[in-house]
Amino acid sequence: MNVFTTLQQLVPQQQLSKVAGRLAASRHPYVKRAFIRGFAKAYGVSLGEYERQSFNAYESFNDFFTRELKENARTIDSSANGIVSPADGIISQLGQIEDHKLLQAKGRHYDVGQLLADSEDGSYFADGSFATVYLAPSNYHRVHMPFAGTLTKTRYVPGTLFSVNNTTAENVPDLFARNERLVCLFDTKYGKAAVVMVGAMIVAGIETVATGKISRTEDIQEADHDMSFEKGAELGRFYLGSTAIVVLPKAAKADWQDSMEANSVVKMGQLLGEAKTQQA
């Protein structure tokens, strides 16, 4: 690891995120105003495409950070077997899962079973495909469905809270399989599929419409669900943070678009590729 990532190991990651979470949730007018306006200035955030177009309309920094888009601000690709981006952001990596491994960064791979915190699920997704989308601080921070499906299980996995960017991806082994994350498993017409919401440094929480905000624990939390989602429907949100990883089975035979590669800028609902087959 380089100096930047080594320093992140030394700081109290969980405690830092808890403090940030309390401040971000504060509704005190001076606190929220300072955080919202300071953040917006630092990251060049404009409210033009959002429903609430005044900084004063937000009840807290968290409310501002998870701000909702205007209706129809994003076009959801309507092709029958299209797989769309779950979020606004940058493609970190995408491709095929080879020998149970996903590409994290050039020269670094990690195990799909470790990512999902389940060896059976890992074996199921062997030789499947994946797409990793990094959400920058200025991005819209809600996560949407890349495909239609029925949520069957959520699995909260405690872990570290390294920041997520090119530097840490290149220097921290198994970054996405070490950080705190929420695994969402779905039944789809392609078989089982997953969306993994990965936390990061200063991330104050992960929430889904099925679970509400996840309470941090030292143990893995699993819950069963039976909730159907259309492609493009809101799945969850980050309170500060991070990364969404789409995992598809081999049966989907996902064909990613040639224009989609590492560092490609994407919008939620934009076509990433097409699944060629579906379950019989």
Secondary structure as GFF3:
##gff-version 3
##sequence-region A 1 280
A	DSSP	alpha_helix	3	10	.	.	.	ID=ss1
A	DSSP	alpha_helix	13	25	.	.	.	ID=ss2
A	DSSP	alpha_helix	29	43	.	.	.	ID=ss3
A	DSSP	three_ten_helix	55	57	.	.	.	ID=ss4
A	DSSP	alpha_helix	61	65	.	.	.	ID=ss5
A	DSSP	beta_strand	82	84	.	.	.	ID=ss6
A	DSSP	beta_strand	89	96	.	.	.	ID=ss7
A	DSSP	beta_strand	101	105	.	.	.	ID=ss8
A	DSSP	beta_strand	108	111	.	.	.	ID=ss9
A	DSSP	alpha_helix	112	116	.	.	.	ID=ss10
A	DSSP	alpha_helix	119	124	.	.	.	ID=ss11
A	DSSP	beta_strand	129	134	.	.	.	ID=ss12
A	DSSP	beta_strand	142	144	.	.	.	ID=ss13
A	DSSP	beta_strand	149	157	.	.	.	ID=ss14
A	DSSP	alpha_helix	166	171	.	.	.	ID=ss15
A	DSSP	alpha_helix	175	178	.	.	.	ID=ss16
A	DSSP	beta_strand	181	188	.	.	.	ID=ss17
A	DSSP	beta_strand	191	198	.	.	.	ID=ss18
A	DSSP	beta_strand	205	208	.	.	.	ID=ss19
A	DSSP	beta_strand	212	213	.	.	.	ID=ss20
A	DSSP	beta_strand	221	229	.	.	.	ID=ss21
A	DSSP	beta_strand	234	239	.	.	.	ID=ss22
A	DSSP	beta_strand	243	248	.	.	.	ID=ss23
A	DSSP	three_ten_helix	250	252	.	.	.	ID=ss24
A	DSSP	beta_strand	254	256	.	.	.	ID=ss25
A	DSSP	beta_strand	265	266	.	.	.	ID=ss26
A	DSSP	beta_strand	271	275	.	.	.	ID=ss27
###
